[in-house]
């Protein structure tokens, strides 16, 4: 009987298979876990939260102890002008807290990440300079140098602080160039 086999012929002679065609694998199932995490918004959200937590902690520690932070800023000997020193000691902690809150809420993520990068880069260079001066003056290995950099962690090994800052800068750069996220209220200030 012609209808019992897996194929049948139409009136024009075209064969039809009785088997259902298999669907091609969807692109979503073939993606790597990293791309899936990026598209789901988890990875950018995690990066935002890490950077926000770091800056909220550092900023609030400075806000709650302004005289202590002013003394730490003076130790870098960037200027002898007390107006500038007091202005930096008063404004910088609030910038850190504000940027942390922006990242946490997902508002102006690129702008906040850019401001954080603009704060981290010169700070890291100043810490590096001070550590090099201390290492040469005291005859210490560079990674043996310890001092309170003003971040709220107390006296720390400077190699560890510089590595931490490099990691935070990489996260900030990644957030600047990361595609807009689903889990952000408003990723950039200006619509694309």
PyMOL commands that set and color helices and strands:
alter all, ss='L'
color gray80, all
select helices_A, chain A and resi 33-40+42-64+66-75+82-105+109-138+142-144+158-177
alter helices_A, ss='H'
color red, helices_A
select strands_A, chain A and resi 7-9+15-17+146-148+155-157
alter strands_A, ss='S'
color yellow, strands_A
deselect
rebuild
show_as cartoon
